[in-house]
Structures are given as structure tokens and as C-alpha cells.
């Protein structure tokens, strides 16, 4: 769920679940339909919000980041 959401970075997923970006991509490839995976990959490739370092370059560092999808409990 967190990987599907555009605003959650791969770094946040790594901190919570210990999955590297390549492992997240592999998991998404297994869990999504082929076309859905292609759309997700096109959306996340090069996206600054999926990579914490790129996001920091574009946004002032005083803002808080989300670590959960809206539907995630807790």
C-alpha cells in the first residue's frame, strides 16, 4: 500500500520494513497485474517524492513527511 502511494518514499519503506527499492519493485511486480505494474513504474520512475534525497532538494527541509498510506492502520 505504501509503495502504491506516490508521496511515500522508498526510504520510508526501507525504514519501516527493511525493503530496499529493488525489493519493493520486485514485490510490486509479483503482486500487481502486468499493466498496473507498468503504470506504477512509469509513475514512480524519476519521481522526486519517491526518493528522499531528491525530495529534499525540491522542498524546504522543515516539512514533515508521511510514512503511512491513508488506508494503513496504526
C-alpha positions, 0 to 999 in steps of 0.5 A: 500500500505504501509503495502504491502511494506516490508521496511515500518514499522508498526510504520510508519503506526501507525504514519501516520494513527493511525493503530496499527499492529493488525489493519493493519493485520486485514485490510490486511486480509479483503482486500487481497485474502486468499493466498496473505494474507498468503504470506504477513504474512509469509513475514512480520512475524519476519521481522526486517524492519517491526518493528522499534525497531528491525530495529534499532538494525540491522542498524546504527541509522543515516539512514533515513527511508521511510514512503511512498510506491513508488506508494503513492502520496504526 
